[in-house]
Amino acid sequence: MTPLSTNNAAPDSLLAERFEQVRVACAAHTGPISHIAPCIGGNVSHVFRVHGPQGSVIVKLRGDRFAQIPELTTDPALIAVEHRALILFHQQLPTRFPTVLAFLPQQHALVMTDVFPDHRNWRDHLDRRPATPSETARLGRALAQVHHAAAQISEPLRPADGDDLFRAHTFDFCLRASGHPALDNACHALDQFPGHQLVLGDASPKNMSLAGDTVVFVDLDNVHRNAPLYDLGYLLAHLLLHHLARPRRVPALASVLLDAYSSTRLATTPWRRDQLLAAVAAGVLLYRIDAHVVPYPATAPPQDYHRLRARLLALLDSGPFTVPDLLHAVTDRNRR
C-alpha cells in the first residue's frame, strides 16, 4: 500500500466521521498521532497508514460504496467477515497475516499491524522490476502453507450458505465475466472439486508483502470456501500479467512458483498436466485485462493486452489446454 499524501488531520470524509474512536484505537499502539497517509489498498475499503512516535498501524474503513468503484454499493457491516477471516487465519499462521489490534464494529473499522515495513506491496515492486526466483519460490511455499493451515478450519466464515453463495459471486464477476463457455465449465469443475476449504480469494500482488525474507497476505475481503487450486491459478495469472513486457522471464518464474507449491504435495495433479489450473489462470487473465467492472492498473501496452486476449480466447476455443500451453501463449512474441 503506497502513501498518497500525508497531513495532520483526518484525510478523508469517511475517516473524519469516525475519527475520534479510530484515533483512540490507533493511539494505543502508535502514541499521539503525528500524521495519516491514505493508501492505495483494495477496491472495497478505504485504507490509511496512521503514524505516531511508537510506529505505524493500518486502518481499514468500509463505507456503503466501494472505495475505488463508488458506483457499486455495499454493506459496511461486511467488514465483520474480514475481521473473522483475519482472526481465523492469524490463529493458524500468525506470521503470514496482520494482527488485528482493534475491531470497531460501529465504525466499520479495523486497526491492524503494519506488515509493510518498506511501505510497498509486491505490486509496487513489480511495477519497477521483474520478480525474482527467490520471491516466487517463497510465494509458492507460503501459499501452500496457508492452504494446509486453512484446511484445519472447519467453521463457516459466513452464516448459513453464505460461503457457497460468495463462491458463486466470485465466479460470476471473475471467471464468468468473459462469457466463455469453457470458463463456465471450469466454474462447474471447481464447484465439484473435492476438499473445499477457506481460500484467500484475491491472491494478487497488491495484497502481499514480500519485504525481507517473509511473505504476508492482507486484504481478506474475498476469503471463501473453494478449491485451493483457485488461489494458485489466480496467483499464477497475476505473475504472468506482470511480466507481459518481460516474456523471457515467464517460464522460469512460473515453474519456480508452481514447483514450490507442488513440493508440499498439496496439488492433486502435476501442474504441467493440470488443465483446470490452466483454465482458471486464463480466466483470471481475461478478467484483469478486460477490467469490465473491477479496475486493475495496466501492466503492459494496449497492443500486448489485445494480443494476449486473442491468444487466450483461441486456447479456450480449441478445447482443454495445459499450463505449458498457457505459458507459450504468453511468451511467444512471433505468434499471431
Secondary structure, 3 states (H helix, E strand, C coil): CCECCCECCCCCHHHHHCHHHHHHHHHHHHCCCCEEEEECCCCCCEEEEEEECCEEEEEEECCCECCCCCCCECCHHHHHHHHHHHHHHHHHCCCCCCCEEEEECCCCEEEEECCCCCCCCHHHHHCCCCCCHHHHHHHHHHHHHHHHHHCCCCCCCCCCCHHHHHHHHHHHHCCCCCCCHHHHHHHHHHHHCCCCEEECCCCCHHHEECCCCCCEECCCCCCEEECHHHHHHHHHHHHHHCCCCCHHHHHHHHHHHHHHHHCCCCCCCCHHHCHHHHHHHHHHHHHHHHCCCCCCCCCCCHHHHHHHHHHHHHHHHHCCCCHHHHHHHHHCCCCC
